[in-house]
Each structure stands twice: as C-alpha cells, then as structure tokens.
Amino acid sequence: MGIRLVDLRTRAMLSRAKAARRAGLNPSTIYLLETGRSRPTAETLLRLADLYGGDPRAIILPAYRGRKVAGHE
C-alpha cells in the first residue's frame, strides 16, 4: 500500500508536507504510511481517498480500478 500512496501523491504533484496539510494529517503520518511502517485508520484512509480523488479500495486493493475484485465485493 505504501508504494501506491507514493504513486498517488507524486501523480498529484504534492510533497508529503502539502499532502498532509490538505488531508488534515501530520506529515509524519504520511511518511509512516508510505514507508509501510504504519497502517491507516478508516478515517485516515477516507481522508487520503478524498485528497487523491479516488475510492479507498483503490488505495488498499492494488487491482481495484473501479471494478469488483473477487473476494472484495
């Protein structure tokens, strides 16, 4: 999931600090999530999904691109 978060952030052309500010999170939270040292709470996941304009499942399920994934309907 960390790699996916880095990808989403860089595609949005945001620094960690700017992403954190826009999502209402601490920059260290962004760092810990992107490096795999922490897992997001449901609230944090929703904030990140809002920030990156996507479905939370697209962050946690790499194969999800707006379609159903077997076992994750």
N, C-alpha and C positions, 0 to 999 in steps of 0.2 A: 504494500500500500504506500510506503514511503516514496518509492520511485514514481508512482502515479501522482502523488501530491506535488513532487518537484516538477513533473512534466506539466501539470495543470497550472502551477504558479508561473513557470517560465513562459508558457504559452500566453498567459495573461500579462506578461512583461512586468511582473511585480517582484520587488525584493521581499525577503522574508519579513522585514520590518513593516513594509507597506501592506503586505497581505495580512499580517497580524492586526495592524491598525484598522483596516477595512472590515475584518471579520470580528473585531472586538476581542481579540485574543492577545496573549503575551507572545512576543517574538520567540521566547524560549520554547513555547508550546509548539509553534510551527517547526522549529528545529528538531525537537524531540520526535514529532510525528514523522517528519521527512527522513530522519535517520533510523526509524524503526525502534527507537528507544521507548516509545510510548504508544498507546492505542487511544483513539479519540473516544470521548464520551458521545452519547447520542446528540447532545446539544452542540458539541464542537463539530461533529460530522455534519449536522444541518447548517451550521454557520459556514463551514467550508464549501458545502454544496451551493449555498446561496452566493457566496463570493465568486465561485468559479462557474456559476450559471448552469449547474447540472443536477442530475439526480444523485442522491447519496450512494445509490448502488453502483454508480459509475466509478466512485472512489474506492469502495471496498471490494467490488467484484470486477476484476480486470476485463473479463469477457463481456460485461454488460455494456451495451451501447443503445439503450432504449428498447431492448427486446428481452423477452423472457429467457432465462438461463435455467437449464434443467436443475431441479432441486432448490431453486431460489425464486419461485413464483410468488 
